[in-house]
């Protein structure tokens, strides 16, 4: 791992905050922050059973199913079907949320930001540059790219220019962490 490359092969899964599943933290700011004091946190989670999500007061979340089955995620009483073809889904970490699996286990991608920060997550082909004005600009690769593997996370602001250019056109989940002044 470098300061710009977070390989999927290095991830270690640990119990969720509520103990109901497993998560692998990929990147967190500030470095070493825990569940109660991060500014932003990016992780993947294996969801193998139905159940409640952990509560995160003051935190906004964006969840994207990246492989496996599907779930019905109910947030504040409103259900939402999510599968590997669904767009990223943003919701408040303050409100009750629970998932009901409607198929086999799944792997999801989670971006959490403590307010007043905001996160933008989109499934897109990368343009090869870094987002101006973002506090952080990252990409979870959804396909292999040169020496990089599917599900590696790349810090697009810290990656060498040649790496960013080599990622142009690669399908990814592109993440921008934005300060309030940078929000349109």
Kinemage of the C-alpha trace (Angstrom):
@kinemage 1
@onewidth
@group {chain A} dominant
@subgroup {mainchain}
@vectorlist {calphas} color= white
{ca unk a 1} P 0.000 0.000 0.000
{ca unk a 2} L 1.196 3.525 -0.802
{ca unk a 3} L -0.205 6.882 0.221
{ca unk a 4} L -2.414 6.812 -2.901
{ca unk a 5} L -3.174 3.110 -3.452
{ca unk a 6} L -5.351 1.062 -1.080
{ca unk a 7} L -5.374 -2.481 -2.521
{ca unk a 8} L -8.371 -4.723 -2.006
{ca unk a 9} L -5.983 -7.569 -1.175
{ca unk a 10} L -4.854 -5.746 1.999
{ca unk a 11} L -8.342 -5.355 3.538
{ca unk a 12} L -9.124 -6.933 6.875
{ca unk a 13} L -12.776 -7.363 7.836
{ca unk a 14} L -13.854 -6.602 11.429
{ca unk a 15} L -17.224 -6.588 13.232
{ca unk a 16} L -19.638 -3.743 12.526
{ca unk a 17} L -20.186 -1.117 15.191
{ca unk a 18} L -23.430 -2.931 16.163
{ca unk a 19} L -21.843 -6.411 15.820
{ca unk a 20} L -24.308 -7.519 13.115
{ca unk a 21} L -21.887 -7.891 10.210
{ca unk a 22} L -18.340 -7.220 9.048
{ca unk a 23} L -16.638 -4.182 7.562
{ca unk a 24} L -13.203 -3.429 6.160
{ca unk a 25} L -12.108 0.157 6.599
{ca unk a 26} L -10.252 1.365 3.509
{ca unk a 27} L -9.492 5.000 4.305
{ca unk a 28} L -10.353 7.395 7.112
{ca unk a 29} L -9.680 11.038 7.906
{ca unk a 30} L -8.067 11.982 10.120
{ca unk a 31} L -5.777 8.959 10.011
{ca unk a 32} L -6.429 6.597 12.908
{ca unk a 33} L -9.869 8.046 13.730
{ca unk a 34} L -12.486 5.721 15.197
{ca unk a 35} L -16.242 5.444 14.641
{ca unk a 36} L -16.962 8.437 16.877
{ca unk a 37} L -14.376 10.941 15.651
{ca unk a 38} L -13.803 10.533 11.899
{ca unk a 39} L -14.416 13.412 9.467
{ca unk a 40} L -14.932 10.926 6.640
{ca unk a 41} L -14.651 7.147 6.353
{ca unk a 42} L -14.650 4.799 3.365
{ca unk a 43} L -15.217 1.078 3.793
{ca unk a 44} L -16.665 -2.063 2.303
{ca unk a 45} L -19.009 -4.408 4.116
{ca unk a 46} L -20.126 -7.976 3.688
{ca unk a 47} L -23.858 -8.215 4.310
{ca unk a 48} L -24.706 -11.879 4.802
{ca unk a 49} L -27.904 -11.544 6.822
{ca unk a 50} L -30.821 -9.202 7.267
{ca unk a 51} L -30.748 -6.758 10.165
{ca unk a 52} L -30.356 -3.201 11.419
{ca unk a 53} L -27.605 -0.805 10.396
{ca unk a 54} L -25.487 0.929 13.021
{ca unk a 55} L -26.583 4.447 13.914
{ca unk a 56} L -24.178 7.312 13.211
{ca unk a 57} L -25.561 10.594 14.601
{ca unk a 58} L -24.360 13.649 12.675
{ca unk a 59} L -23.149 11.525 9.753
{ca unk a 60} L -24.384 11.328 6.156
{ca unk a 61} L -23.935 8.000 4.382
{ca unk a 62} L -23.755 6.845 0.759
{ca unk a 63} L -24.105 3.097 0.141
{ca unk a 64} L -23.519 1.256 -3.129
{ca unk a 65} L -23.943 -2.490 -3.654
{ca unk a 66} L -20.955 -3.610 -5.719
{ca unk a 67} L -21.445 -7.368 -6.046
{ca unk a 68} L -23.561 -10.296 -4.918
{ca unk a 69} L -27.247 -10.275 -4.076
{ca unk a 70} L -29.722 -7.503 -3.418
{ca unk a 71} L -31.261 -5.886 -0.368
{ca unk a 72} L -34.298 -3.871 0.544
{ca unk a 73} L -32.872 -1.048 2.641
{ca unk a 74} L -35.511 0.689 4.736
{ca unk a 75} L -34.457 4.105 5.997
{ca unk a 76} L -36.860 6.054 8.249
{ca unk a 77} L -39.667 3.720 7.132
{ca unk a 78} L -39.097 4.152 3.383
{ca unk a 79} L -37.888 1.014 1.515
{ca unk a 80} L -35.332 1.156 -1.304
{ca unk a 81} L -34.234 -1.783 -3.491
{ca unk a 82} L -30.448 -1.881 -3.934
{ca unk a 83} L -28.429 -4.260 -6.085
{ca unk a 84} L -25.164 -4.200 -8.048
{ca unk a 85} L -26.829 -2.160 -10.810
{ca unk a 86} L -28.309 0.480 -8.501
{ca unk a 87} L -27.037 4.029 -8.244
{ca unk a 88} L -25.294 5.022 -5.013
{ca unk a 89} L -27.910 5.732 -2.314
{ca unk a 90} L -27.464 8.615 0.142
{ca unk a 91} L -29.171 8.643 3.543
{ca unk a 92} L -28.827 10.100 7.020
{ca unk a 93} L -26.909 8.055 9.585
{ca unk a 94} L -29.126 9.508 12.346
{ca unk a 95} L -32.292 7.682 11.316
{ca unk a 96} L -33.147 4.004 11.760
{ca unk a 97} L -32.056 1.850 8.822
{ca unk a 98} L -32.367 -1.888 8.302
{ca unk a 99} L -31.669 -4.246 5.421
{ca unk a 100} L -33.558 -7.325 4.307
{ca unk a 101} L -31.518 -9.496 1.959
{ca unk a 102} L -33.510 -10.657 -1.060
{ca unk a 103} L -30.788 -12.922 -2.431
{ca unk a 104} L -27.324 -14.185 -1.528
{ca unk a 105} L -24.796 -12.221 0.544
{ca unk a 106} L -23.515 -8.995 -0.964
{ca unk a 107} L -20.547 -6.664 -0.809
{ca unk a 108} L -21.264 -2.967 -0.478
{ca unk a 109} L -19.212 0.222 -0.557
{ca unk a 110} L -19.827 2.840 2.128
{ca unk a 111} L -18.851 6.478 2.261
{ca unk a 112} L -19.619 8.320 5.500
{ca unk a 113} L -19.022 12.002 6.196
{ca unk a 114} L -19.558 13.961 9.372
{ca unk a 115} L -21.656 17.076 8.793
{ca unk a 116} L -21.098 19.763 7.551
{ca unk a 117} L -18.941 17.794 5.040
{ca unk a 118} L -20.734 16.231 2.058
{ca unk a 119} L -19.927 13.265 -0.157
{ca unk a 120} L -20.616 12.822 -3.838
{ca unk a 121} L -20.461 9.221 -5.115
{ca unk a 122} L -21.128 8.277 -8.716
{ca unk a 123} L -20.574 5.259 -10.929
{ca unk a 124} L -18.680 6.577 -13.940
{ca unk a 125} L -15.808 6.181 -16.342
{ca unk a 126} L -12.911 8.174 -14.894
{ca unk a 127} L -11.710 11.255 -16.722
{ca unk a 128} L -8.110 10.856 -15.547
{ca unk a 129} L -7.816 13.995 -13.398
{ca unk a 130} L -8.439 15.077 -9.826
{ca unk a 131} L -11.547 17.046 -8.813
{ca unk a 132} L -10.684 20.662 -8.095
{ca unk a 133} L -12.001 22.013 -4.799
{ca unk a 134} L -12.596 18.616 -3.186
{ca unk a 135} L -11.027 17.828 0.192
{ca unk a 136} L -10.541 14.287 -1.091
{ca unk a 137} L -11.099 12.694 -4.510
{ca unk a 138} L -10.967 8.907 -4.635
{ca unk a 139} L -12.036 6.074 -6.907
{ca unk a 140} L -12.978 2.481 -6.150
{ca unk a 141} L -12.043 0.623 -9.336
{ca unk a 142} L -14.778 -1.609 -10.732
{ca unk a 143} L -12.437 -3.267 -13.227
{ca unk a 144} L -8.744 -4.104 -13.453
{ca unk a 145} L -6.558 -1.332 -14.838
{ca unk a 146} L -2.938 -2.040 -15.663
{ca unk a 147} L -1.180 -2.962 -12.410
{ca unk a 148} L -4.257 -2.060 -10.334
{ca unk a 149} L -6.974 -4.536 -9.412
{ca unk a 150} L -10.747 -4.376 -9.310
{ca unk a 151} L -11.896 -2.969 -5.931
{ca unk a 152} L -8.601 -1.186 -5.243
{ca unk a 153} L -9.194 2.346 -3.939
{ca unk a 154} L -7.107 5.100 -5.511
{ca unk a 155} L -6.557 8.572 -4.042
{ca unk a 156} L -6.766 10.582 -7.250
{ca unk a 157} L -5.234 13.699 -5.684
{ca unk a 158} L -2.132 11.856 -4.430
{ca unk a 159} L -1.655 9.379 -7.292
{ca unk a 160} L 1.109 10.143 -9.792
{ca unk a 161} L -0.078 11.920 -12.936
{ca unk a 162} L 0.792 8.873 -15.061
{ca unk a 163} L -1.484 6.679 -12.902
{ca unk a 164} L -4.374 9.174 -13.131
{ca unk a 165} L -3.950 9.370 -16.903
{ca unk a 166} L -3.809 5.568 -17.121
{ca unk a 167} L -7.137 5.352 -15.296
{ca unk a 168} L -8.958 7.487 -17.875
{ca unk a 169} L -11.948 5.518 -19.103
{ca unk a 170} L -11.878 2.927 -16.281
{ca unk a 171} L -15.250 2.191 -14.649
{ca unk a 172} L -15.195 3.207 -10.986
{ca unk a 173} L -17.161 4.546 -8.069
{ca unk a 174} L -15.858 8.104 -7.966
{ca unk a 175} L -15.940 9.787 -4.548
{ca unk a 176} L -15.527 13.484 -3.808
{ca unk a 177} L -15.495 14.715 -0.204
{ca unk a 178} L -16.619 18.330 -0.192
{ca unk a 179} L -16.434 21.134 2.375
{ca unk a 180} L -19.579 23.293 2.719
{ca unk a 181} L -18.051 26.124 0.651
{ca unk a 182} L -17.441 23.701 -2.260
{ca unk a 183} L -21.046 22.493 -2.409
{ca unk a 184} L -22.997 23.977 -5.337
